[in-house]
Amino acid sequence: MKSSAKKSQRVLTAIDTAVFAAAAAIFSLCILYVAVSMILGKPSPIYGYGAYDAYELIQRIGALLLVMVPFIMRKCRVMLPSAFTIAYNVFILISVFGGTFMGLYINTSWWDKFNHLLSGVLLGLAGMFFLNALTAGKSKVNAGGVLLYAVAFAVLCGVIWEIYEFTCDGLLGSNMQKFRNDHTLEEYVGRAALKDTMTDLILDSAGALAAGAFCAAANSVNGNFLRMFEIKILPAAEEIPAINDAKTGHTQPESAMDEAAATDAAESGTVPD
C-alpha cells in the first residue's frame, strides 16, 4: 500500500515538474517575444491589441514570477501537494497565457467566465490549507463548516480581485471590468456596465460551492481528508562532514542523504528520524 502511494506521488511529482518547466519556458518566450517586438516596433498579431509597451512586458515578467512561486517555495523547503501545484500552474497558463496574452478574454466571449468558474474551484480548494491549519488539533471537522469556509474564502478572494480590477481600470485606463466594448470602446450604461462584475462573482461563488461540496462530502467519508491539505516545512539539512561510500570509495556529504530522506518523508507524510 505504501509502495503504491509512493509510486503515485513520484508520478505526480514528475508531472508537476514537467508542467512547471513548460509554463516557465512559455512565459520566458513571451518575455523575449515582447522585448524583441518593442525594439523592432512590431505590433501585436492579436486582434484588438496594438503596439507592445512596457506594461505588456511587465505583465509577462509577472506571469513568470507567478509560475515560479511553488518552485521558490520548494527551494525554501516548503512543500505543497503536487496535485495542487499542477492545478495552479495549469490555471495560470489557461488564464494568463490563453486569456491575456493570446487575446481570448477580448475575442472569446465565454473565456473570462470559464476562468472565473475555475478560479472559484481552485480558491475553494486553496481555502482547505487554511482550514486544515486552523483545525489541526481536531479529529473531525463538521461538513457544514468545510463547505462554508471554502465558499467564504473563495468569494472573499473574488471580491478582492474585483477591487483590483476596478483600481486598475481607474488608474491605468484598462478595461478589466468590461465597462466598455473592447473593440468599439463604447461605454456601457446601467445594468450592462455591472454585468461583467456581477457575473464574475456569481461564477466565483458557483465554483467555490462545487469545491466546497466536494470537500465536505470527502471529509465526511474520510475524516483525514483535510490533512491532505498540509503545507510541509522540511527541516534544514545539517552540514555534516563527508563520509566515505564503502562501495565506490568516493566521499559523499551525509547532508545530501538527509535531504533525500526528508523529501521521501514529505512525499509519504511521515517525519524522518
Salt bridges, closest charged atoms under 4 A:
ASP16 OD2 - ARG74 NH2 3.42
GLU56 OE1 - ARG60 NH1 3.09
ASP112 OD2 - LYS113 NZ 3.26
ASP112 OD1 - HIS116 NE2 3.62
ASP182 OD2 - LYS178 NZ 3.00
ASP196 OD1 - LYS113 NZ 2.76
ASP200 OD1 - LYS113 NZ 2.88
ASP200 OD2 - HIS116 NE2 3.17
ASP204 OD1 - HIS116 ND1 2.99
GLU259 OE2 - ARG77 NH1 3.75
ASP264 OD1 - ARG10 NH2 3.12
GLU267 OE1 - ARG10 NH1 3.88
